[in-house]
């Protein structure tokens, strides 16, 4: 009987997120104000009253989702995870929840990650697409057959739902080939770049220096990391996996399967939205 806590990534944001926490909880207000100071701008203004367009800016989106998740977690004394995981950006939230990272260090790394990813997107204009209704092996095969452009499987979200990542021409070509292979849908996403692909290498290099110079503590419970879906409790291993994360796929299906195999009987999603709850129900319908 183990309780898993999971944390969402980019895309879960909404206008008004976190305002009730700020208004109703003195500790939350203190953490939000600390975040404003660390970031050098009032991210709370954008989170609480900003437009959807303003919230979509990478330098806002990533810290906003991180803050909503982490502050909600830190302000709930009843939360006691036996294991944690986060989807992409959510892995940073998970690492604060299991005490690998401090709140301030986690936020600083997320802000650096967002800025580095934005720059990488400007260097290599690129995109992502959601592919529905094909098994993993077929998606991987179609990607591997596109040799003149960069296309890779980026997010293994749940059986029959993968996200691919690559150059704009490559993704357009892949979408047509996925449909020909029997995909129910192959839809280009409105994202800034090819996240979790080799095209994020410039961002990875920038983030590596920041991660290596940040103090990571051994956690209070295992984190199941995106790169290989396995549990880790050693701070050095966690650092290395976090560095690899930007250019490697998010193995969410395998992460949930491994957590269940290791005894997880309950999952709590902490942060904006309910996307991960839906994915967990598809991956492990018996829960």
Secondary structure, 3 states (H helix, E strand, C coil): CEEEEEECCCCCCCCCCCHHHHHHCHHHHHHHHHHHHHHCCCHHHHHHHCCHHHHCCHHHHHHHHHHHHHHHHHCCCCCCCCEEEECCCHHHHHHHHCCCCCHHHHHHHHHHHHHHHHHHHHHCCEEEEEEECCCHHHHHHHHHHCCCCCEEEEEEEECCEEEEEEEHHHHHHHHHHHHHCCCCEEEECCCCCCCCCHHHHHHHHHHHHHHHCCCCCCCCCEEECCCCCCEECCHHHHHHHHHHHHHCCECHHHHHHHHHHCCEEEEEEECCCCHHHHHHHHHCCCC
